Amino acid sequence: AAVKLPSVFSDHMVLAKSENTPVWGHASPGESVTVQIANQIATTSAKKDGKWLVRLDLSASGPGPYEMSVTGSNTLKVSDVLIGAVWLASGQSNMG
């Protein structure tokens, strides 16, 4: 099966500027998967259930934008990726 990413990884996203930024997805069991962004490269193999996970050290990376590539039996490209602080907020309509 082709390497797949969940929908949270898409064009125009922001990745956390961290020593331990996770990127994950699915592939064929045992398939080698390589993730590359901002001069960081991480390689792993998909587990028996097809899940894979790499952790990138993006703590010294600039804000971007970058292109992230995920390569296995196929290659996925995610464009216009920024690296910085990631905030999640929720509340009432007057929160802005």
Stockholm file with secondary structure:
# STOCKHOLM 1.0

chainA/1-96         AAVKLPSVFSDHMVLAKSENTPVWGHASPGESVTVQIANQIATTSAKKDGKWLVRLDLSASGPGPYEMSVTGSNTLKVSDVLIGAVWLASGQSNMG
#=GR chainA/1-96 SS CCCBCCTTSCTTCEEECSTTEEEEEECSTTCEEEEEETTEEEEEECCTTSEEEEEECCTTCCSCCEEEEEESSSEEEEEEEEEECCCCCCCCGGGC
#=GC SS_cons        CCCBCCTTSCTTCEEECSTTEEEEEECSTTCEEEEEETTEEEEEECCTTSEEEEEECCTTCCSCCEEEEEESSSEEEEEEEEEECCCCCCCCGGGC
//
